[in-house]
Amino acid sequence: MDTIFHLHNVVYAYANTADSPALNGISMQIQRGQRVAIMGANGSGKSTLLRILDGLYFAQSGTVEAFGHTLDEAHLMDEEYALPFRKRVAFVFQNPDVQLFNPTVFDEVAFGPLQLRWDTATIRQKVNDALDILEISHLKERAPHRLSGGEKKRVAIASVLVIDPEVILLDEPTAALDPKSQSRVVDFLVGWANTGKTVVVATHDLDTVPDIADDAYVFKQGHIIAHDTPRAILANHEMLLSANLVHAHYHLHDGQTHSHAHIHVGHQHDH
Amino acid sequence: MGGEAHHGKRRGNFIQRTIDALTETLERSLYAEQFSEQRGLLQQLDPRVKFVSMLGLIITAAAARHVWVVAAVALCALFFAFISRIPIIKSFGPIWLGMFIFSGLIAFPAIFITPGPTLATVPWLQWNVSAYGLQSAVFLLLRSEVSITLSFLLIMTTPWMHVLKSMRVIGIPTLVVVILGMTYRYIFLMLQSASDMFEARQSRMIGKLPDKEARRLAAATVGVLLSKSFQLGNDVFLAMQSRGYRGEVYTLDEFALRRSDYVAIPFMLLIVCTGLWFGLQ
């Protein structure tokens, strides 16, 4: 298979937290067309990993390769490297307000193509296509502060979909969405991944993982503690409990208190 | 509108008043945006045509040496508001009153201290009302009111972001326009954050907050919002980088002149030139 990302022993620490790095010795490979879930509790290093993969943060030690080339600050300073990379890899941030910085939805979706210096006619066409696919054409003149949470998320996805990237990185794509909006986002991701694109999703929403991923990593305090298929990961309740992805559930059986990992997956409710 | 309910509620403690003020600010902007979506005359025009026309009329009012020319520009503004379906008293009343008080405070002393023929004397105080002073005060008030009316007319008939984009017509750099646009965009987010913070505090509070505590709370809120805005600014920059931003901003200029604009341009030009001609005589 064609390797898209290759990370070897990557370490990244935020300022003043050098003693507990956000990523601590991460090694992994992501292949073309793979759908990868990065699972972990808050603060486990998921978002930092996505920012490393998108060339927004740079490994303090270890190596990161993207499309067979080293992904570092020096390469991204070079426009010959940076623009094709930005065209190939897109990132949907967890908080859509961070991503929606333009005055209108149309301007927002047009921002990426404009920076990639596409011609105006192509931009208009692609933007309208992206708005149609996400069913938000009626919002195109709307200001971002007048959108609902679900609408903002769809605009954020449209704003990266418009450049037709090979890889899409999503940070908690279903967080803080109502069930209908969640299902729309999941449906879109499933459909999009089926076109052979590479999808990397950071999430702690176990419910959606089997639908959106065929490979899963579990992160805990900057380390990978498990790597397997989503089904196998979700079956390992003890590991999920230790990663704080599920919580202990106490109840009585015949007068005796029992404790189990409590997990919801799809419509199933496992003890 | 919901905002009207808040006008009557401007009472209670510091937190309640702050929440009301923040909500009112949000609602006022939405109120203005509603009119920009209506089918009125000015709403049909290209934002650049409106921007330059309003600027021309403001310059005319500012440059005029005769009160009647300023008054004629004011009448034009009211006519434009009427045919643009903007409720004049409801929309402009509070603005006129605010401007009258603000400009009046500045103009009032000039009535008595400007040298010139005396028109009347204030009983008891024995202050002389100067003819030149009164004329200056009237000019200042009228010019201020006309300028603010024309500015609000532009804002109420044009989405704010289009107003900003149309500033490029007079040579404002794209980067400045983009920064202003982003500021406008994130002010709403910060307003919402501030409102949420005050409501969270309000929900846990019993009774009235002492003044000292209210000031401490206001300072703490400012600090938290500043910290949030730094974080947000950093994240927004990353989001821009992620989509190819490399220090130079590229934007789409989606404005296109239509037939109504080609009719409006000579009409507006005629009004401005006529006003300047008579005003500068």
Interface residues (C-beta under 8 A of the other chain):
Chain A: R51 D54 L56 E79 A82 L83 R86 K87 A90 F91 F93 N95 D97 V98 Q99 L100 F101 N102 P103 T104 F106 D107 A110 F111 G112 L114 Q115 L116 R117 T120 I123 R124 E141 A143 P144 H145 R146 S159 V160 I163
Chain B: L30 E33 P159 W160 M161 L164 K165 G181 M182 Y184 R185 Y186 F188 L189 Q192 L232 D235 V236 L238 A239 M240 Q241 S242 R243 G244 Y245 R246 Y250 T251 L252 E254
